[in-house]
């Protein structure tokens, strides 16, 4: 069963009772409850929200990703459980002992699938010519993925959002960067949650290695999933007249990312379920059981 994503944007008191999340709103006499076991992601987007320590413990014990937002209502913090798998120490050892050639091969697979998925989004949304991107996806070499990734990204963003004169993908840039930032933050939390559930350290990447980044591996593994967020943002901009600001309805659409249907291992899965297949296959690559990560294909 796919886990729920809960968003809280108004003042509230959140507590725990009988393995239930209890939601109390200031202007309501009755409380609302949700089973802890059904929750996968919680987004906190108001400074007047109180969470009890017992609730936080229960959420993390259920491998829930807890996201906090800043004054601009963009995700800024992520809390995950320290232990998410019964054989975690063994899995850590396999991850830590992964050789450099193996990491390069896994990164090659990651970028190849990312470019292939970008090509299909570009073709599906805008009917763009993507023969060059498909060719690049098939020619990514181990240890040289960055060059073709950069070329593909330049072509991809130049042709995305065709109603913009010149769109530049920049975290601090003009809209629709705001929608992309929000969507990627949700996706990152989903992937980090999946990694912890598979007994892996989200800090130790196969490519990203910023010493100040606690989620390098999540940033690696989410790459082939990014085009699904991009496609959702394209559709949101078609549905809404004004997307310069993230209102309640736009956030609601972005919070549907865990339920986006993707194709992985020749089956249709909700994105959150597909991520667990991806992270499970990643561990098997580290342990020597598999040679290829299971990524979604468009």
C-alpha positions, -999 to 999 in steps of 0.1 A, spaced: 0 0 0 13 34 -9 19 57 21 1 90 26 17 124 22 3 148 48 7 186 45 1 210 74 0 247 64 -21 261 93 -15 263 131 -20 229 146 -11 207 176 1 173 165 4 145 190 3 107 193 -24 85 208 -29 47 204 -6 46 173 -26 74 157 -16 109 146 -39 132 164 -45 166 147 -60 194 168 -67 227 151 -72 259 172 -107 267 159 -120 232 159 -133 213 190 -130 178 175 -96 163 166 -87 143 135 -67 111 135 -46 92 110 -29 58 115 8 62 118 15 31 97 -3 48 67 20 79 67 51 81 45 58 119 43 48 148 66 53 184 54 53 211 82 47 245 66 37 268 95 57 282 124 27 277 148 27 239 145 36 219 176 47 183 174 52 161 205 84 141 208 63 110 211 48 117 177 82 123 161 95 90 175 65 71 161 68 87 127 105 80 124 99 45 138 76 40 108 103 52 84 84 85 77 102 115 62 95 147 81 99 178 60 100 214 74 96 245 54 111 280 56 95 315 56 92 313 19 72 280 22 99 260 5 112 227 20 143 234 40 148 205 65 145 167 64 143 143 93 148 105 88 152 75 111 188 65 119 179 28 117 156 16 90 166 -20 84 171 -51 105 205 -59 89 217 -24 87 253 -29 99 258 -56 72 243 -33 46 265 -4 57 296 -26 53 286 -35 17 280 1 9 312 13 24 333 -13 7 319 -5 -28 348 -1 -52 354 30 -73 348 11 -106 314 -1 -93 304 34 -83 314 47 -117 293 20 -134 263 28 -112 266 65 -120 268 56 -157 235 37 -155 220 66 -135 228 93 -160 220 71 -190 185 65 -176 181 102 -166 188 114 -201 165 88 -216 137 98 -194 143 135 -201 141 128 -238 107 111 -235 93 140 -214 106 165 -239 91 146 -268 58 138 -250 52 174 -237 64 194 -266 69 170 -296 106 181 -296 133 163 -316 151 141 -292 172 118 -314 203 134 -301 193 129 -264 185 92 -271 219 88 -287 236 105 -257 218 82 -233 231 52 -251 267 65 -252 273 75 -216 306 60 -206 317 49 -171 337 77 -155 326 102 -182 289 106 -175 292 143 -165 300 155 -200 269 140 -217 247 149 -187 257 185 -192 251 185 -229 217 168 -225 207 192 -197 216 223 -219 194 209 -247 166 198 -224 162 230 -205 165 251 -237 135 233 -251 114 230 -219 87 255 -210 85 268 -245 63 298 -235 94 312 -218 118 334 -239 149 318 -222 144 294 -193 175 289 -171 174 261 -145 186 278 -114 175 272 -78 173 309 -72 160 317 -106 127 329 -119 95 307 -120 89 279 -128 121 273 -108 100 276 -77 78 247 -87 108 226 -96 125 233 -63 94 223 -43 89 192 -64 125 181 -62 125 186 -24 96 162 -21 112 137 -44 145 139 -25 126 131 8 109 101 -9 143 88 -22 161 94 11 133 75 29 136 46 5 174 45 10 170 43 48 144 16 45 168 -4 24 194 -1 51 217 23 32 234 55 43 219 84 23 250 105 31 275 84 11 269 90 -26 281 71 -56 289 104 -73 279 134 -52 303 139 -23 298 174 -9 311 173 27 282 196 38 255 175 21 238 149 43 219 133 14 245 128 -14 232 93 -22 196 105 -24 207 133 -48 224 106 -69 195 81 -70 168 107 -76 183 118 -109 162 95 -132 131 104 -113 135 142 -118 119 141 -153 86 129 -137 86 161 -116 94 182 -146 64 167 -165 42 174 -135 54 210 -134 46 214 -172 11 201 -166 6 224 -136 16 254 -157 -10 244 -182 -37 240 -156 -31 272 -136 -31 308 -148 -6 320 -123 22 298 -110 46 325 -98 34 318 -63 29 284 -46 -7 285 -35 -26 257 -18 -39 241 -49 -4 241 -66 12 226 -35 -15 199 -35 -6 189 -70 31 188 -62 24 167 -31 9 141 -54 44 132 -66 45 100 -45 15 87 -64 27 95 -100 25 62 -120 58 51 -134 70 19 -152 97 -1 -136 107 -37 -142 79 -39 -168 53 -31 -142 33 1 -134 39 13 -99 33 45 -79 65 65 -77 70 59 -40 67 22 -45 91 23 -75 117 41 -54 117 12 -29 125 -11 -58 153 12 -69 169 14 -35 165 -23 -29 183 -30 -62 210 -5 -53 218 -25 -22 219 -57 -42 244 -40 -65 266 -32 -35 263 -67 -22 272 -83 -56 237 -98 -62 229 -75 -91 249 -55 -116 222 -30 -126 200 -6 -106 163 -8 -113 152 26 -125 119 37 -140 116 39 -178 92 61 -196 
